[in-house]
Structure formats: C-alpha cells, structure tokens
Amino acid sequence: MNYHNKPITFVELVELKVVDLQRSLEFYENIIGFRVLEQQADKIYLTADGKTALLSIEQPAEIMPTQQKTAGLYHYALLLPTRADLGAILRHFAELNIRVGAGDHLVSEALYLNDPDGNGIEIYSDRPDTEWKWENEFVEMATLQIDAQSILAEGSSTPWNGLPAGTVMGHIHLHVSELEATKTFYIALGFDVMTPNYPGALFMGAGKYHHHIGLNTWAGVGAPPTPENVVGLKAFSVVYPTNEELQAKITKLKALGTEVLEENGIFSVKDPSQNTIKLTIK
C-alpha cells in the first residue's frame, strides 16, 4: 500500500530556514544523501529522485539561531523504501562517526539526528502494514529499542549511494501549544487520529497510515510560535488528490474561522500554533 500518493492526502515539501546555506547544503548532500534539484540565490530545493523536491533550505537575511521551548518543527521524517536501505544509511552514519538516536515504533524503525541548525530529522522504514496491530480504528505505536545489528545485517549488501530514489517525506512532527484545538484543525485539514493515548502527543494520518502528522506539547503547553527571523520550519505542504478534495478542506477550515490565503494559485493556512501549511494538489 502506497500511503504517499493518490488517492491519499499526504505531506511532501518541508521548507526550512537555516543560518548558513552552504554549511547546510554540505550536510544534506554528504551526510543525508540528498541531491540538488534547483538552486536559487538564497534557497535550494533538494530531492531524492531527481524530480520531486522533498526539502528546501533557505538563508533569510538577519536570521537568528534556534530558540528552545517554542512551537514549530520537532522533526521531519524521510521514509526509505526498504529496511535494507535503513541498514545502509545506518552503516553510512557509523562510518562517518555520526551519533544518532533510534526507536522501534512497532509500525516502523527509525533513526534520529539534527542538522547543523538543530532541525530534527527522522529517517525510517515502515514495517509491512500487515504487521501493524489495530484496536478498532487506532494503531498501536510505542518507542522501544531498535535491533541495530539486525538492521545492519539486512543492509549489508545494499550500497550507500545517497537517498534511494523511492524515498518520500513520510511525515512531519510538530511542537504545538496545545492539542485539542490543534486536533480539530488537522481533522479539518484531512487527517484522522491514529494513536490517541500517547503521552503529550497525537499521531494523525490519512488513508489508515500510522501518521502523516505528529503533534506534541513536549516544548510546554502554551509554547509560543517560533519567531519569523529564527531558524526552523518555514512551511510544509499537504498534497490532496483532487481539486475537489482541496476545496472541501478549505471550506471546513474556513468554517473553523481559519484564514485561508491564496498566492499564485497556492493556498496557505496557519495551524493554531502558527505553523504554516501550503495546500496543493498533484
């Protein structure tokens, strides 16, 4: 099952603000394995397959380093095609002596690290959805220790040549100021609650995916938005399968009192914690 293509609603392009564009580019090419898709004066679009931009990095004028305890990006998550690919990138990190965190989430196995500006990155592979455990409409998730040796063994014959072409933006996970109004907003955006009882967090997905959107209050309930001139998340894109679907969601968002802006045919909204979301079709 492909959870990141039509007819499912999914997250695609994540846009980041960074302090030093060249430093970030070197990290994203050499450590993460992206390739440049398009380079502008102060903004670079990065790709895994040479066609689709999954990440953009830009260096605004007078940008400030990260601030803690604000709403905004917790991490964005790159979904690799196979567990062997996860083993290959884990070996790559080990060879470069890159320290990573890790978690077995039952539905997936994940590695965690930060870019030079402290933007969080998850790189993961999903277990087959036939192995996910369900209780009614909710999927079971946890954070357990990974079996790193098993993952490395699975990737032992897979060469590391950068991110595989089949890599997609699996999900985005946000710090938010509270969960209840935020949940209502993301339901209107087109996502269902998939894991309701995780401490201080909600995981929401479309098409029965374990999550396209993660939300947490781990930076503190009432956390203020990240200021515009501080590094971190600029925006992320939600992709709808049809214009009809997009317009239906805009109607729901407006009914909540959400301001919907349009610029050059791209609609954008802000969630209750002032995270910017661009609404697109593909």
N, C-alpha and C positions, 0 to 999 in steps of 0.2 A: 504494500500500500504506500503510495506517494502522498505524504501529508504536506508537501510544499509545492503544490501545483494545482491547476484547475481540477475539480470544481471547489477545492478547499481554499478558504481565506488564510493567508499566512504572512509572516514578516519577511522582508527582504533586505533593502538597503538600510544600513546603520551609518549615520553621519556623525563623525567625531571632531571635536576641536582639540588641537594639540599646541604645545608651546614651540616646538621646533620641528618643522615639516620634514627636513632631511633626516634628522635623527629617527623620527617615526617611520619614514619610508624604509630606512635600512633595517629597522626592527621587523617591519611587516613583510619585507621581502626575504630577509635572511633567516629569521627565527620562525615566523609563522608560515611563510611559504606562499604568500600572495604574489600576483603579477600585476603590473600597472596596466590598467585598461585605458585611462585617459588622464593626462596631466595638464592642469591649468596653472596659472601663475601662483595661486595660493591654495589650491585644492587638488587632490589626487584621488582618482577612483581606482579601487583595487578589485581584482577578480580572481577566481579560481579556474574558470573555464574559458577565459578569453572573450566572453560575450556579455556576461551579466555582472554588474557591479554589486558586490556584497557589502563593501565598506568604503566610505570616503573619509579622508583625513584632510583637515584644513587648518591653517595658521592665521587666525584673525589678528588684526593689529592690536597691540597692547593686551594680549591675552595673559591671564594670570594662572599660576599653578592650581592644582586641585584643592578643594576645601572639603573637609570631612563633615559628616553629620548633615548632609543636605540630601534632598530628593534628587533623583537623576539615575544615571546608569549604575547598576550593580555589576552586571556583565552582559555582553552579547555572546551568543553561543554558535560556533561553527559545527555543523553536523557533517561528519565524514561518511562516505558510502558504506564502509565495512569496518569490522573490528580489527582486521589486519592493517587497515590504514591507521587506526588508532595506535596499534603497536609500532608502526613505522615512525610516526611522529613522536611517540614516547622515546624510542631509541634515538631519534634525532636530538631531542631535548637533552637526553642523558649524555650524548657525545659532546654537546656544547656546554655541558655542566649548567644547564638552566634548571633552577629549582621550580617544581610545580606542586600544586595541591592536587587532590584527586578525590573522587567519590563514586561509589556504586549506588545508583539511584533506583535499582531494581528494573526500571524500564530502559536504563541507559548506563553507560560507563563513561566517566568524564574526567578530564584534566583541566586544571585552572592555573592561570598566570595573569600578570598585569603587563600592559605596555609601558613604555618609558614615562608616560604621564599618569600612571596609576589607573588607567581604564581597564576594567576587568574583562577577561577573555575566558570563555569555556570552550574546549574542543572535545567533542564527544562522538560516540557511536551509539545507535539505538540497538537494544535487543529486539529480536523479531516480535512484532506486535501480538503474535500468537502466544507469547510467553508472558505478556503483561497480565497482571491479576486485577480483576474488577470486582467491586462491590456495588451492585446496581449501576449507576451512571458514573461512579467515581473510580479512578485508577489508583492502585497502591504505589506510593513512592516513599523512599527513605534515603538516608545518607549513610552508607556503610563503607568499609574499607575495600578498595579495589584489589583484585588479584593481579598485581603488576606483572608478575612472572608469566602468567597465562596470557596476558595481553601482548607482552613482548614476544612470547613464543609464537603467537598467532601471526605477528607481523614480521617474523624472522626472515621470510623470503620475499617480503614486499619492499622494494627500494624506496627511499625517500627522494622525491623529485619535486618538492613543494606540495601545496594543497592539491589533492586529486580533483579532476575536472568535475566530478559529481558532488563536490562539497556545496552545501547550501547554508543559508542563515537559518539555523534550526529554531532558535527562539531568542527573545530578549528578556532580561530580568532587571527590574527597576526597583530602586528605593522610592517609596511613596510616603506621603504624610499620614495617611490613614487608609483602611481597607474597604469600608462599607460603600462610600460614595464612589470610590475607585472601581470596585467590583461592578456597580451599576453602570458606570461609564463603559467599561470594557465589554460588558454584556451587550450594550447598545452598539458597540463597535463590531460585534460579531463573534465573540468568544464565550465559551461555556466554562463554568467552574469544573475542573477535573479532579482536584485534590483539595478538599475544603478544610482539613484539620491539621495542616502543617503549622507549627508554632510561629506566629507572627508573619505568615506568608500565605499567598494564594497562588495556585497554578491554574491557568486558563488556556483552553485550546479550542480549535475548530476541527470539525470532522473526526472527532474522537481521538485526536492526537494528545499525548500526555501533557504537553504545554507548548504553545507558541508565545505565551506571555507569562512571565513570573513577576509577582508583586510582593514586596515585603516592607515592613516598618522597622527593620533592624537598625536603621540610622536614627530611630527615635520617632515616636508618634508626634506629629506636628512638625516634622523636619521641613525647613524652608526650601524653596526651589534653589537649584544651583544658579548663581548669577550669570548673566549673559556673557560677561567677559572672563569667565573661568573655564578651564578645560573640562571636557566631559562630553556628554551627549548633546548634539545639536538637534537631531531629529531622527526618527526611524519611519520606514514605510510599511504600511499594511496594504497588501495586494488582494483585490477582490476578483472573482472570476468573471463578472459581467458588470456593465454599467448600471443595469437594473439593481443589482445587489448593492453596489456602491451608493446609489441614490436612496435606496431603502434605509441604509445605515445612516446616511446624512439626515434623513427625516427623523429617525429615532434620536440621534444626537441633538438635533435642534429642539426636540420635544423635552429633552432634559435641561434645556437652557444653554447648551454648549454653543459657543460662537464657531461658525464654520467659515473659514476664509478661502478664497479662490485666487490663485495667481498663475497665469499661463496654463490654465486647464488643470492645475494640481490643487486639490483641496487639502487644507490642513486644519487640525484641531489641537487643542491642548487638553490633556487629562487633568483631573482635579489637583495634581501636584505640579502642573505646568510643564510636563514633558510634551514635546511637540511630536505629532504624528501626521505623516503625509498619507493621504488616501489615494490609491492608484488602482488601475486595472491592468490586466496583462492577457 
